[in-house]
């Protein structure tokens, strides 16, 4: 699946970024600053400073400071449980120099798994899949008493007591934003979702920390091993197999040999319940529905493809 490339940086932006850094971190001396061509929804600059390298992130799509605050909270929770993540220095809710929010974080050395993937042989890819399984299994060992947002100040209306309640509320919200005709009708989606939920073991329906955006660009690699997980902005407490939707689409559909390696490493950390395949099946539909709504907003040409995946799933569960 293609995604929109990052917009080119304007040369005039660097003085503005330098001003943001100097105002946000007045004790830090900026030595050099350069644009980094990375990411899909933000512009990035690397700053060499007397306190080490920093990454300056200027969001271009979701510029809501509350959303960025949740990203920092989600990342902190993951870090507290041993997940290798970046360390944020500060959030500037609105920087006049760029007319929007700015995140400043410590720069993590390494290449993204996406940048390296094509240069790796099968054995090297399998090692990354094993690393990925161990890290995701560790992530999914972080539990919570509710389904919903991670943030401490989350509103009560966003928190759900059961998986069924959580999924049905999410589906309703997505259907309000989606194209009902492309999806085959809202009622059909709700009915098939309810039927799939009724077949799951309630005792295994535990809310855990899910990343929400697990694909190769969000893993940093050094010496051919995964060393850092990036971008927890979509993290929530959900059924853990929700993360498998994007993993399967963007990694294992193209590299099926990696899935058994991933699953073995994952299960060694976080054992699989008896109904895990049914949960992954539901996760695939929810991922497709989410992507349908996402692309309707940002790249409408891709929305029908994901809507067709939802329709196919409904037909298989009727």
C-alpha positions in Angstrom: 0.0 0.0 0.0 1.4 3.4 -0.9 1.3 6.4 1.4 1.7 10.0 0.8 5.4 11.2 0.8 6.5 13.7 3.3 6.3 17.3 1.8 9.6 18.8 0.9 11.1 21.1 3.5 11.5 24.8 2.8 15.0 26.2 3.2 13.5 29.1 5.1 12.2 26.7 7.8 15.6 26.0 9.5 15.9 29.5 11.2 12.3 29.0 12.6 13.2 25.5 13.9 16.3 26.9 15.5 14.2 29.6 17.3 11.8 27.0 18.6 14.7 25.0 20.0 16.3 28.0 21.7 13.0 29.0 23.3 11.9 25.6 24.3 15.4 24.5 25.7 17.2 27.7 26.6 20.1 25.9 28.3 20.9 23.8 25.2 23.3 25.2 22.7 22.4 24.2 19.1 25.6 23.5 17.0 24.1 22.3 13.7 20.7 21.7 12.3 19.6 19.8 9.3 16.4 18.5 7.8 15.8 14.7 7.9 13.8 13.2 5.1 11.8 10.7 7.2 8.3 10.1 8.3 4.9 10.4 6.6 3.0 12.8 8.7 5.6 15.1 10.2 8.6 17.1 9.2 11.8 16.4 11.0 15.1 18.1 11.8 18.2 16.7 13.6 19.9 19.2 15.9 23.5 18.5 17.1 23.7 20.2 20.5 26.0 20.3 23.5 23.7 17.8 25.2 23.7 15.3 22.3 21.5 14.9 19.2 17.9 15.9 19.3 15.1 15.2 16.9 12.7 18.1 16.3 9.3 16.8 15.0 6.8 19.2 13.4 3.5 17.4 12.9 1.7 18.2 9.6 -1.5 16.1 9.9 -2.7 15.8 13.4 -1.5 19.1 15.1 -3.7 18.8 18.2 -1.5 19.3 21.2 -3.7 17.0 23.3 -3.1 14.2 20.8 0.7 14.8 21.0 0.4 14.8 24.8 -1.2 11.3 24.6 1.7 10.2 22.4 4.2 11.2 25.1 2.1 9.5 27.8 1.7 6.3 25.8 5.5 6.2 25.2 6.2 6.8 28.9 4.0 3.9 29.9 5.7 1.6 27.4 9.2 2.7 28.7 8.2 2.1 32.3 7.6 -1.6 31.4 10.9 -2.0 29.6 9.9 -1.4 26.0 12.8 0.3 24.1 11.4 3.7 23.1 12.6 7.2 22.4 12.8 9.8 25.3 10.9 13.0 24.8 12.4 16.3 26.1 9.4 18.5 25.7 6.2 19.4 23.8 5.6 23.0 22.6 1.8 23.2 22.2 2.0 26.1 19.8 5.3 27.5 18.4 4.6 30.8 16.6 7.7 30.3 14.4 6.0 27.3 12.8 2.4 28.2 13.6 1.8 24.9 15.3 3.0 22.3 17.8 6.5 20.9 18.0 7.9 17.8 19.7 11.5 17.6 20.8 13.0 14.2 21.6 16.4 12.6 21.9 17.7 11.3 18.6 17.9 7.5 18.4 20.7 6.2 16.1 19.8 3.5 13.7 17.9 2.8 10.4 14.3 2.0 10.2 13.5 -1.6 9.4 11.7 -0.4 6.3 15.0 1.2 5.0 16.9 -2.0 5.5 14.4 -4.7 4.7 15.1 -5.1 0.9 18.9 -5.4 1.6 18.4 -8.3 4.1 18.4 -12.0 3.2 15.8 -14.4 4.5 17.8 -15.4 7.6 18.4 -11.8 8.6 14.7 -11.0 8.1 13.8 -13.9 10.3 15.9 -12.5 13.1 14.1 -9.2 12.9 10.8 -11.1 13.0 11.9 -12.9 16.1 12.9 -9.6 17.7 9.6 -8.2 16.7 7.7 -11.1 18.3 9.6 -10.7 21.6 9.0 -7.0 21.8 5.3 -7.1 20.8 4.8 -9.9 23.3 6.4 -7.8 26.0 4.2 -4.9 25.0 1.1 -7.0 25.2 2.0 -8.0 28.7 1.1 -4.5 29.9 -2.4 -4.7 31.2 -5.1 -2.2 32.3 -8.5 -2.3 34.0 -10.3 -0.8 31.0 -10.4 -0.7 27.2 -9.6 2.7 25.8 -7.2 5.5 26.0 -3.9 5.2 28.0 -3.9 8.8 29.2 -4.5 9.4 32.9 -6.9 12.2 32.1 -9.0 10.2 29.7 -12.7 10.9 29.9 -14.9 8.3 31.4 -17.0 8.1 28.2 -13.9 6.9 26.3 -13.3 3.9 28.7 -15.1 0.6 28.3 -15.5 -2.3 30.7 -15.7 -5.1 28.1 -14.2 -6.0 24.7 -17.7 -6.2 23.2 -18.6 -2.7 24.4 -15.3 -1.3 23.2 -15.4 -2.8 19.8 -19.0 -2.0 19.1 -18.5 1.6 20.1 -15.4 1.9 17.9 -17.3 0.3 14.9 -20.2 2.8 15.4 -17.7 5.7 15.4 -15.9 4.4 12.3 -19.2 3.8 10.4 -20.3 7.4 11.0 -17.1 8.5 9.2 -17.0 5.8 6.5 -18.7 5.4 3.2 -21.7 3.1 4.0 -22.4 2.1 0.4 -18.8 1.0 -0.2 -18.9 -1.1 3.1 -22.1 -2.9 2.1 -24.2 -1.2 4.7 -23.7 -0.2 8.3 -26.2 -2.8 9.6 -24.3 -5.7 7.9 -21.0 -4.5 9.5 -22.6 -4.3 13.0 -24.3 -7.7 12.7 -21.1 -9.5 11.5 -19.0 -7.8 14.2 -21.5 -8.8 16.9 -21.5 -12.4 15.7 -17.7 -12.5 15.7 -17.5 -11.1 19.2 -20.0 -13.6 20.5 -17.6 -16.5 19.5 -14.7 -15.2 21.6 -13.7 -16.4 25.0 -14.6 -13.6 27.5 -11.9 -14.8 29.9 -9.2 -14.1 27.4 -10.6 -10.6 26.5 -8.2 -8.6 28.5 -7.2 -5.0 27.8 -3.5 -4.7 27.0 -1.3 -1.9 25.6 -1.5 -2.1 21.8 0.7 0.0 19.7 -1.8 0.6 16.9 0.8 1.2 14.1 3.2 -1.7 13.9 4.9 -1.8 10.6 8.5 -1.6 9.4 9.0 2.2 9.5 8.3 2.2 13.2 11.2 0.0 14.2 14.8 1.2 14.5 17.5 -1.3 13.7 21.2 -1.3 14.7 23.6 -4.2 13.8 20.6 -6.0 12.2 18.6 -6.1 15.5 15.5 -4.1 16.5 16.6 -1.6 19.2 13.7 0.9 19.4 9.9 1.1 18.8 8.7 4.5 17.5 5.4 6.4 17.3 3.0 5.3 20.0 0.5 8.0 19.0 -2.2 5.4 18.3 -1.6 3.2 21.3 -4.6 2.2 23.4 -5.7 -0.6 25.7 -7.4 -3.1 23.5 -7.5 -6.8 22.7 -3.9 -7.6 21.9 -4.6 -9.1 18.6 -5.6 -5.8 17.2 -2.0 -5.2 16.5 -1.9 -8.2 14.2 -4.0 -6.5 11.5 -1.3 -4.1 10.4 1.5 -6.6 11.1 -0.1 -9.1 8.7 -0.9 -6.5 6.0 2.5 -4.8 5.9 4.9 -7.5 6.9 3.7 -11.1 6.8 1.5 -11.0 3.8 4.6 -10.2 1.7 7.0 -12.3 3.9 4.9 -15.3 5.2 8.0 -17.2 6.3 8.4 -14.6 9.0 5.1 -15.2 10.7 5.9 -18.5 12.4 9.2 -17.0 13.7 7.3 -14.0 15.0 4.5 -16.2 16.6 7.0 -18.5 18.3 8.9 -15.6 19.8 5.7 -13.8 20.7 4.1 -16.9 22.4 7.3 -17.5 24.4 6.6 -14.1 26.1 2.8 -13.9 25.8 1.1 -17.3 25.3 -1.6 -17.5 22.7 -5.2 -18.3 23.9 -7.2 -21.0 22.2 -9.2 -18.5 20.1 -6.3 -16.4 19.0 -7.0 -17.0 15.3 -10.6 -15.8 15.6 -9.3 -12.7 17.3 -6.8 -12.1 14.6 -9.6 -12.6 12.0 -11.7 -9.9 13.7 -8.6 -7.7 14.0 -8.1 -7.8 10.2 -11.6 -6.5 9.6 -11.2 -3.7 12.2 -7.9 -2.7 10.7 -9.5 -2.6 7.2 -12.4 -0.5 8.5 -10.0 1.9 10.3 -7.8 2.2 7.2 -10.9 2.9 5.0 -11.8 5.8 7.2 -8.2 7.0 7.4 -7.7 7.0 3.7 -11.1 8.7 3.0 -9.6 11.7 4.8 -6.0 11.6 3.5 -5.8 9.6 0.3 -9.3 8.8 -0.9 -8.1 6.6 -3.8 -7.2 3.9 -1.4 -10.4 3.9 0.6 -12.4 1.5 -1.7 -9.7 -1.2 -1.4 -10.1 -1.4 2.3 -13.9 -1.1 2.1 -13.8 -4.2 -0.2 -11.8 -6.1 2.5 -14.6 -5.3 5.0 -17.3 -6.4 2.6 -15.4 -9.7 1.9 -15.1 -10.3 5.6 -18.8 -9.7 6.1 -19.7 -12.2 3.4 -17.4 -14.8 5.0 -19.2 -14.2 8.4 -22.8 -14.2 7.3 
